[in-house]
């Protein structure tokens, strides 16, 4: 079957001229400026309307938020910010969408009335009462310094294209920069016949540019038919996962190993005067160390996912709410380090590419509590993570918590094959 596949490719990029670099920086600036205009308007609105902590934020419409073009007009006449008209219009428009997303995200947690740690510290030490601006998740101003800058632009009638390893992006009508070119380091070419859908340009804190190109292409995918080699993966706090054959993932704790070193470098950073030359130098050390850990981790996860997807026809994973675990303070560190969520995605897409099966067990499936021998449900295990091994009260089987769970997932997959997949294959 011919299927449309979307995929992202990330490349290090170098602007082909100083004018192009300036142009890109102005795009980031427009995105940030437009976002900040929205935030300023929001704060002003909340102050005027005596916002109560715990309340949701009103919709943009209810606030009477000006349109992007109204904001542009106003900025040009008030502050002479003519550059807003000289950059890609998508940069400004994206800001509005990001702002909208930030509001939606905040509204989900507004009832918690949680303040940021820094604000609570300030209150304790200096007696300064926190305000709505200090609420966790409240949209806040984007600073120019020290943060990653980015903007996204979309392909319209072929105005984004590649030529000799140079990626060309659209410019603004009024801009003097006609060819926004970035020389790419293409270690991995875009798939043959792929269509560029959108491009996100980012500049990291070192001032290096990256582009993330989202492409669409069609690919012939043939189903493998009935799956034979089936594997269950149970999420594990300490090992990333345990599989239904009893093997642990052996996840190298890169982050933990590097943690001490990182902590040391961060301490040095905190002692330096913010914004000074020595501080800037140290900041680069810290950020490249963080980058290194992140890259190693991603690389390892991809390789592991690749190996599993090649070996098995169907993989069943737990439908676990990783966000809830991430918020648990005892687990948060470890969770950041092992990225099971990304791992699931990598496996899914690597299996589907080969016409194989990725199955997420349903939310209610109690993989941990079921006895994989007799299906008795041992509710005493619920929330009790300390129990690593147990004896089934019904059949007496001695079970390892994680392996048993992985085995249950595998069995779920086997049933799933009979119920959902096999009939389809027979019909086809
Ligand atoms: Zn049993």
Boltz pocket constraint, residues with backbone or C-beta under 6 A from the ligand:
constraints:
  - pocket:
      binder: B
      contacts: [[A, 371], [A, 372], [A, 373], [A, 374], [A, 375], [A, 376], [A, 392], [A, 393], [A, 394], [A, 395], [A, 396], [A, 397]]
      max_distance: 6.0
